[in-house]
Amino acid sequence: MLKVKRGRKGFTLVEIMIVVAIIGILVAIAVPGFINARAQSRAKACQEGQEKLDGATQEWALENNKDSASTPAWADLVGASLYLSRTPKCPEAGLEIALHSVGTIGACPSTVATHARN
């Protein structure tokens, strides 16, 4: 009679559990970093939108001889041949950054504190 050796095929339950545990640990380490990076990029995008709106408002006032109390309309700033190609929005709130007078600093419509400019 011939003895047939059976080779070990597949993985044991313990090996699979160890791999799943390692993957879980890696995910637990990586996810908070991704969430933080996303929040930081949204805050930076909002701050840049505020800066663009401030710059467009300043240019509008300079070219149209307006004083610091003047507030432009969106039609004065946004358009194909105007100062901004589109209306700046806060990515967190999805709302337009509010228009403001020439002498003031614009603010984010979101309540997130990190969106305020320094």
C-alpha positions as CSV (number, residue, x, y, z in Angstrom):
1,M,0.0,0.0,0.0
2,L,1.2,3.5,-0.9
3,K,1.0,6.2,1.7
4,V,-0.4,9.4,0.3
5,K,1.0,12.5,2.0
6,R,-1.5,15.3,2.2
7,G,0.0,18.7,1.9
8,R,-1.3,21.5,4.0
9,K,-3.6,23.7,1.9
10,G,-5.0,27.1,2.9
11,F,-4.6,29.1,6.1
12,T,-5.7,28.2,9.6
13,L,-8.2,30.3,11.5
14,V,-5.5,31.7,13.7
15,E,-3.5,33.0,10.8
16,I,-6.5,34.7,9.2
17,M,-7.4,36.3,12.6
18,I,-3.8,37.6,12.9
19,V,-3.9,39.2,9.4
20,V,-7.3,40.8,10.1
21,A,-6.0,42.2,13.4
22,I,-3.0,43.7,11.7
23,I,-5.2,45.3,9.0
24,G,-7.4,46.7,11.8
25,I,-4.5,48.2,13.6
26,L,-3.2,49.8,10.4
27,V,-6.6,51.3,9.6
28,A,-7.0,52.6,13.2
29,I,-3.7,54.4,12.8
30,A,-4.3,55.8,9.3
31,V,-7.9,57.0,9.4
32,P,-7.5,59.8,11.9
33,G,-4.6,61.2,9.9
34,F,-6.8,61.2,6.7
35,I,-9.6,62.9,8.5
36,N,-7.3,65.6,9.9
37,A,-5.7,66.2,6.5
38,R,-9.2,66.6,5.0
39,A,-10.3,69.1,7.6
40,Q,-7.0,71.1,7.1
41,S,-7.4,71.2,3.4
42,R,-11.0,72.4,3.6
43,A,-10.0,75.2,6.1
44,K,-7.1,76.2,3.8
45,A,-9.5,76.3,0.8
46,C,-11.9,78.5,2.7
47,Q,-9.2,80.9,3.8
48,E,-7.9,81.1,0.2
49,G,-11.4,81.9,-1.0
50,Q,-11.6,84.7,1.5
51,E,-8.3,86.1,0.3
52,K,-9.4,86.0,-3.3
53,L,-12.6,87.8,-2.5
54,D,-10.7,90.4,-0.5
55,G,-8.3,90.9,-3.4
56,A,-11.1,91.2,-6.0
57,T,-12.9,93.7,-3.7
58,Q,-9.8,95.8,-3.4
59,E,-9.1,95.8,-7.2
60,W,-12.8,96.7,-7.8
61,A,-12.5,99.7,-5.4
62,L,-9.3,100.8,-6.9
63,E,-10.4,100.7,-10.5
64,N,-13.8,102.3,-9.8
65,N,-12.6,105.0,-7.3
66,K,-14.7,103.6,-4.4
67,D,-14.1,104.4,-0.8
68,S,-13.6,101.9,2.1
69,A,-17.3,102.0,3.0
70,S,-18.4,100.8,-0.5
71,T,-19.6,97.2,-0.9
72,P,-19.6,95.6,-4.4
73,A,-22.3,93.4,-5.7
74,W,-21.5,89.9,-7.0
75,A,-22.2,91.1,-10.5
76,D,-19.4,93.6,-10.1
77,L,-16.9,90.9,-9.1
78,V,-17.8,87.6,-10.7
79,G,-17.8,87.0,-14.5
80,A,-15.8,85.9,-17.4
81,S,-13.9,89.2,-17.8
82,L,-14.2,90.4,-14.2
83,Y,-12.1,89.9,-11.1
84,L,-13.3,86.3,-10.2
85,S,-14.3,83.6,-12.5
86,R,-16.7,82.0,-10.0
87,T,-18.2,82.8,-6.6
88,P,-15.9,81.7,-3.7
89,K,-17.5,79.1,-1.4
90,C,-16.7,77.5,1.9
91,P,-16.2,73.8,1.2
92,E,-17.3,72.8,4.7
93,A,-20.6,74.7,4.7
94,G,-21.2,74.8,1.0
95,L,-22.2,78.5,1.3
96,E,-20.9,81.6,-0.5
97,I,-18.3,83.6,1.4
98,A,-20.2,86.8,2.3
99,L,-19.6,90.0,0.4
100,H,-18.2,92.8,2.6
101,S,-17.2,96.4,2.3
102,V,-13.7,97.4,1.0
103,G,-12.4,98.4,4.4
104,T,-13.3,95.2,6.2
105,I,-12.1,91.6,6.2
106,G,-14.4,88.9,4.8
107,A,-15.4,86.0,7.0
108,C,-16.4,82.4,6.4
109,P,-20.1,81.5,6.7
110,S,-19.1,78.3,8.5
111,T,-18.9,78.1,12.3
112,V,-15.7,76.2,12.1
113,A,-13.0,78.2,14.0
114,T,-10.1,77.1,11.8
115,H,-11.7,78.8,8.8
116,A,-11.0,82.3,10.2
117,R,-8.0,84.0,8.6
118,N,-5.1,85.0,10.7
